[in-house]
């Protein structure tokens, strides 16, 4: 499988293993950035870890309590912010291009599902 594009309302993820440097793509409503394989892998891994953390602490929070959780690798910083049932997802590349992107709380559930099913490498 050389190319994959997954998309939903407010997001797109892509993978092209034939690309020389930037095999990945992350995009929102009005932005897009090409990612290296490592950047895309870390974005997906960290976003899914944060989602798991949010799910794990949800029962300990009051209904009106907002949360912010972040995680990072050498390549990327990722943050979730909002309520356990509705939070946004943001990332900042920490090497080279130093790009950033964000997805709304409406886009995040289907985006996380796509991240979990994205076949890389």
C-alpha atoms as an extended CHARMM CRD file, in Angstrom:
* protein
*
       121  EXT
         1         1  UNK       CA              0.0000000000        0.0000000000        0.0000000000  PROA      1               0.0000000000
         2         2  UNK       CA              1.9510000000        3.0080000000       -1.2390000000  PROA      2               0.0000000000
         3         3  UNK       CA             -0.5890000000        5.7910000000       -0.6200000000  PROA      3               0.0000000000
         4         4  UNK       CA             -3.3340000000        6.3120000000        1.9110000000  PROA      4               0.0000000000
         5         5  UNK       CA             -5.5620000000        9.3230000000        2.4710000000  PROA      5               0.0000000000
         6         6  UNK       CA             -8.0490000000        9.3270000000        5.3050000000  PROA      6               0.0000000000
         7         7  UNK       CA            -10.3390000000       12.2750000000        5.8350000000  PROA      7               0.0000000000
         8         8  UNK       CA            -13.3530000000       13.4630000000        7.7380000000  PROA      8               0.0000000000
         9         9  UNK       CA            -15.0180000000       16.7330000000        8.6630000000  PROA      9               0.0000000000
        10        10  UNK       CA            -12.1910000000       19.1090000000        9.5820000000  PROA      10              0.0000000000
        11        11  UNK       CA             -9.2360000000       16.7680000000        9.1020000000  PROA      11              0.0000000000
        12        12  UNK       CA             -7.1000000000       14.7340000000        6.6920000000  PROA      12              0.0000000000
        13        13  UNK       CA             -4.2370000000       12.3090000000        7.2320000000  PROA      13              0.0000000000
        14        14  UNK       CA             -2.0880000000       10.9340000000        4.4770000000  PROA      14              0.0000000000
        15        15  UNK       CA              0.7550000000        8.5210000000        3.9040000000  PROA      15              0.0000000000
        16        16  UNK       CA              2.8670000000        7.9950000000        0.7890000000  PROA      16              0.0000000000
        17        17  UNK       CA              5.7340000000        5.5790000000        1.3030000000  PROA      17              0.0000000000
        18        18  UNK       CA              7.1490000000        6.4310000000       -2.1270000000  PROA      18              0.0000000000
        19        19  UNK       CA              7.8850000000       10.0520000000       -1.1120000000  PROA      19              0.0000000000
        20        20  UNK       CA             11.5490000000       10.8300000000       -0.5860000000  PROA      20              0.0000000000
        21        21  UNK       CA             11.4170000000       12.9450000000        2.5930000000  PROA      21              0.0000000000
        22        22  UNK       CA              7.8780000000       13.8050000000        3.6350000000  PROA      22              0.0000000000
        23        23  UNK       CA              5.8000000000       10.6490000000        3.5860000000  PROA      23              0.0000000000
        24        24  UNK       CA              3.0620000000       11.9810000000        5.8760000000  PROA      24              0.0000000000
        25        25  UNK       CA              0.3610000000       14.6210000000        5.6840000000  PROA      25              0.0000000000
        26        26  UNK       CA             -1.6670000000       16.2150000000        8.4570000000  PROA      26              0.0000000000
        27        27  UNK       CA             -4.3370000000       18.7540000000        7.5750000000  PROA      27              0.0000000000
        28        28  UNK       CA             -7.2050000000       20.6810000000        9.0650000000  PROA      28              0.0000000000
        29        29  UNK       CA             -9.9080000000       22.9130000000        7.6180000000  PROA      29              0.0000000000
        30        30  UNK       CA             -7.5450000000       25.6290000000        6.3910000000  PROA      30              0.0000000000
        31        31  UNK       CA             -4.0500000000       24.2710000000        6.7870000000  PROA      31              0.0000000000
        32        32  UNK       CA             -1.8790000000       21.3220000000        5.7760000000  PROA      32              0.0000000000
        33        33  UNK       CA              1.6670000000       20.2690000000        6.5450000000  PROA      33              0.0000000000
        34        34  UNK       CA              3.8120000000       17.4760000000        5.1560000000  PROA      34              0.0000000000
        35        35  UNK       CA              5.4640000000       15.3190000000        7.8010000000  PROA      35              0.0000000000
        36        36  UNK       CA              8.3600000000       12.9080000000        7.8760000000  PROA      36              0.0000000000
        37        37  UNK       CA              7.5450000000        9.3080000000        8.7180000000  PROA      37              0.0000000000
        38        38  UNK       CA              8.8620000000        9.8020000000       12.2640000000  PROA      38              0.0000000000
        39        39  UNK       CA              6.8260000000       12.9800000000       12.7920000000  PROA      39              0.0000000000
        40        40  UNK       CA              3.6010000000       11.3290000000       11.6390000000  PROA      40              0.0000000000
        41        41  UNK       CA              4.2710000000        8.1950000000       13.6910000000  PROA      41              0.0000000000
        42        42  UNK       CA              4.9420000000       10.2710000000       16.8100000000  PROA      42              0.0000000000
        43        43  UNK       CA              1.8960000000       12.4830000000       16.1910000000  PROA      43              0.0000000000
        44        44  UNK       CA             -0.3790000000        9.4470000000       16.0190000000  PROA      44              0.0000000000
        45        45  UNK       CA              1.2580000000        7.6640000000       18.9550000000  PROA      45              0.0000000000
        46        46  UNK       CA              1.2020000000       10.6950000000       21.2590000000  PROA      46              0.0000000000
        47        47  UNK       CA             -2.3260000000       11.7460000000       20.3070000000  PROA      47              0.0000000000
        48        48  UNK       CA             -3.6200000000        8.2510000000       21.0450000000  PROA      48              0.0000000000
        49        49  UNK       CA             -1.7200000000        8.1550000000       24.3530000000  PROA      49              0.0000000000
        50        50  UNK       CA             -3.2420000000       11.4820000000       25.3710000000  PROA      50              0.0000000000
        51        51  UNK       CA             -6.7330000000       10.2950000000       24.4190000000  PROA      51              0.0000000000
        52        52  UNK       CA             -6.1960000000        7.2470000000       26.6160000000  PROA      52              0.0000000000
        53        53  UNK       CA             -5.0350000000        9.4810000000       29.4830000000  PROA      53              0.0000000000
        54        54  UNK       CA             -8.1010000000       11.7180000000       29.1390000000  PROA      54              0.0000000000
        55        55  UNK       CA            -10.3630000000        8.6850000000       29.1640000000  PROA      55              0.0000000000
        56        56  UNK       CA             -8.5740000000        7.3680000000       32.2450000000  PROA      56              0.0000000000
        57        57  UNK       CA             -9.0550000000       10.5150000000       34.3340000000  PROA      57              0.0000000000
        58        58  UNK       CA            -12.5310000000       11.4660000000       33.1000000000  PROA      58              0.0000000000
        59        59  UNK       CA            -14.3410000000        9.8980000000       36.0490000000  PROA      59              0.0000000000
        60        60  UNK       CA            -12.2450000000       11.9410000000       38.4970000000  PROA      60              0.0000000000
        61        61  UNK       CA            -13.2330000000       15.3060000000       37.0120000000  PROA      61              0.0000000000
        62        62  UNK       CA            -16.2500000000       17.4640000000       37.6980000000  PROA      62              0.0000000000
        63        63  UNK       CA            -18.5860000000       18.1010000000       34.7440000000  PROA      63              0.0000000000
        64        64  UNK       CA            -17.4220000000       21.7060000000       34.2610000000  PROA      64              0.0000000000
        65        65  UNK       CA            -13.7250000000       20.9390000000       34.7510000000  PROA      65              0.0000000000
        66        66  UNK       CA            -11.5090000000       21.4990000000       31.7080000000  PROA      66              0.0000000000
        67        67  UNK       CA             -8.2900000000       19.5900000000       31.2120000000  PROA      67              0.0000000000
        68        68  UNK       CA             -5.0480000000       20.1340000000       29.3740000000  PROA      68              0.0000000000
        69        69  UNK       CA             -2.6360000000       17.2710000000       28.7800000000  PROA      69              0.0000000000
        70        70  UNK       CA              0.5000000000       17.2980000000       26.6920000000  PROA      70              0.0000000000
        71        71  UNK       CA              3.1530000000       14.8810000000       25.5240000000  PROA      71              0.0000000000
        72        72  UNK       CA              6.2190000000       15.2280000000       23.3520000000  PROA      72              0.0000000000
        73        73  UNK       CA              8.9820000000       13.4260000000       21.5560000000  PROA      73              0.0000000000
        74        74  UNK       CA             12.1570000000       14.7830000000       20.0220000000  PROA      74              0.0000000000
        75        75  UNK       CA             10.1320000000       15.5130000000       16.8770000000  PROA      75              0.0000000000
        76        76  UNK       CA              6.7400000000       16.8030000000       17.9890000000  PROA      76              0.0000000000
        77        77  UNK       CA              4.7530000000       18.2880000000       20.8880000000  PROA      77              0.0000000000
        78        78  UNK       CA              1.0650000000       17.3450000000       21.1800000000  PROA      78              0.0000000000
        79        79  UNK       CA             -1.6660000000       18.7600000000       23.4260000000  PROA      79              0.0000000000
        80        80  UNK       CA             -5.3120000000       18.0170000000       24.1320000000  PROA      80              0.0000000000
        81        81  UNK       CA             -7.4260000000       20.7260000000       25.7270000000  PROA      81              0.0000000000
        82        82  UNK       CA            -11.0650000000       20.8390000000       26.7190000000  PROA      82              0.0000000000
        83        83  UNK       CA            -13.4780000000       18.4670000000       28.4420000000  PROA      83              0.0000000000
        84        84  UNK       CA            -13.1390000000       14.6820000000       28.6170000000  PROA      84              0.0000000000
        85        85  UNK       CA            -16.0290000000       14.2890000000       26.1670000000  PROA      85              0.0000000000
        86        86  UNK       CA            -14.9490000000       17.1390000000       23.8270000000  PROA      86              0.0000000000
        87        87  UNK       CA            -11.3790000000       18.3300000000       23.4320000000  PROA      87              0.0000000000
        88        88  UNK       CA             -9.2170000000       19.8710000000       20.7400000000  PROA      88              0.0000000000
        89        89  UNK       CA             -5.8880000000       18.4600000000       19.5780000000  PROA      89              0.0000000000
        90        90  UNK       CA             -2.8740000000       20.6080000000       18.7320000000  PROA      90              0.0000000000
        91        91  UNK       CA              0.6800000000       19.8260000000       17.6600000000  PROA      91              0.0000000000
        92        92  UNK       CA              3.9150000000       21.7180000000       17.0590000000  PROA      92              0.0000000000
        93        93  UNK       CA              6.8250000000       20.2850000000       15.0830000000  PROA      93              0.0000000000
        94        94  UNK       CA             10.0260000000       20.7420000000       17.0580000000  PROA      94              0.0000000000
        95        95  UNK       CA             12.5700000000       20.1240000000       14.3260000000  PROA      95              0.0000000000
        96        96  UNK       CA             13.2270000000       21.8130000000       11.0060000000  PROA      96              0.0000000000
        97        97  UNK       CA             10.0640000000       23.4900000000        9.7440000000  PROA      97              0.0000000000
        98        98  UNK       CA              8.5140000000       24.2020000000       13.1610000000  PROA      98              0.0000000000
        99        99  UNK       CA              4.9780000000       24.0100000000       11.8310000000  PROA      99              0.0000000000
       100       100  UNK       CA              1.8690000000       23.6420000000       13.9190000000  PROA      100             0.0000000000
       101       101  UNK       CA             -1.7020000000       22.5480000000       13.4850000000  PROA      101             0.0000000000
       102       102  UNK       CA             -4.8980000000       22.1550000000       15.4460000000  PROA      102             0.0000000000
       103       103  UNK       CA             -8.1190000000       20.1990000000       15.1570000000  PROA      103             0.0000000000
       104       104  UNK       CA            -11.4290000000       21.1520000000       16.7420000000  PROA      104             0.0000000000
       105       105  UNK       CA            -13.2140000000       19.0330000000       19.3200000000  PROA      105             0.0000000000
       106       106  UNK       CA            -15.7340000000       18.0700000000       16.6320000000  PROA      106             0.0000000000
       107       107  UNK       CA            -12.9750000000       16.6320000000       14.4250000000  PROA      107             0.0000000000
       108       108  UNK       CA            -10.9810000000       14.8030000000       17.1000000000  PROA      108             0.0000000000
       109       109  UNK       CA            -13.0380000000       11.6030000000       17.6350000000  PROA      109             0.0000000000
       110       110  UNK       CA            -12.9430000000       10.5030000000       13.9810000000  PROA      110             0.0000000000
       111       111  UNK       CA             -9.3560000000       11.7640000000       13.6170000000  PROA      111             0.0000000000
       112       112  UNK       CA             -8.2210000000        9.5710000000       16.5300000000  PROA      112             0.0000000000
       113       113  UNK       CA            -10.0230000000        6.6070000000       15.0230000000  PROA      113             0.0000000000
       114       114  UNK       CA             -8.1850000000        7.1920000000       11.7330000000  PROA      114             0.0000000000
       115       115  UNK       CA             -4.8480000000        7.5710000000       13.5400000000  PROA      115             0.0000000000
       116       116  UNK       CA             -5.3710000000        4.2250000000       15.2320000000  PROA      116             0.0000000000
       117       117  UNK       CA             -5.9870000000        2.5610000000       11.8550000000  PROA      117             0.0000000000
       118       118  UNK       CA             -3.2860000000        4.3210000000        9.8270000000  PROA      118             0.0000000000
       119       119  UNK       CA             -0.7190000000        1.8820000000        8.4590000000  PROA      119             0.0000000000
       120       120  UNK       CA              2.7540000000        3.4380000000        8.4440000000  PROA      120             0.0000000000
       121       121  UNK       CA              6.0760000000        2.0960000000        7.1990000000  PROA      121             0.0000000000
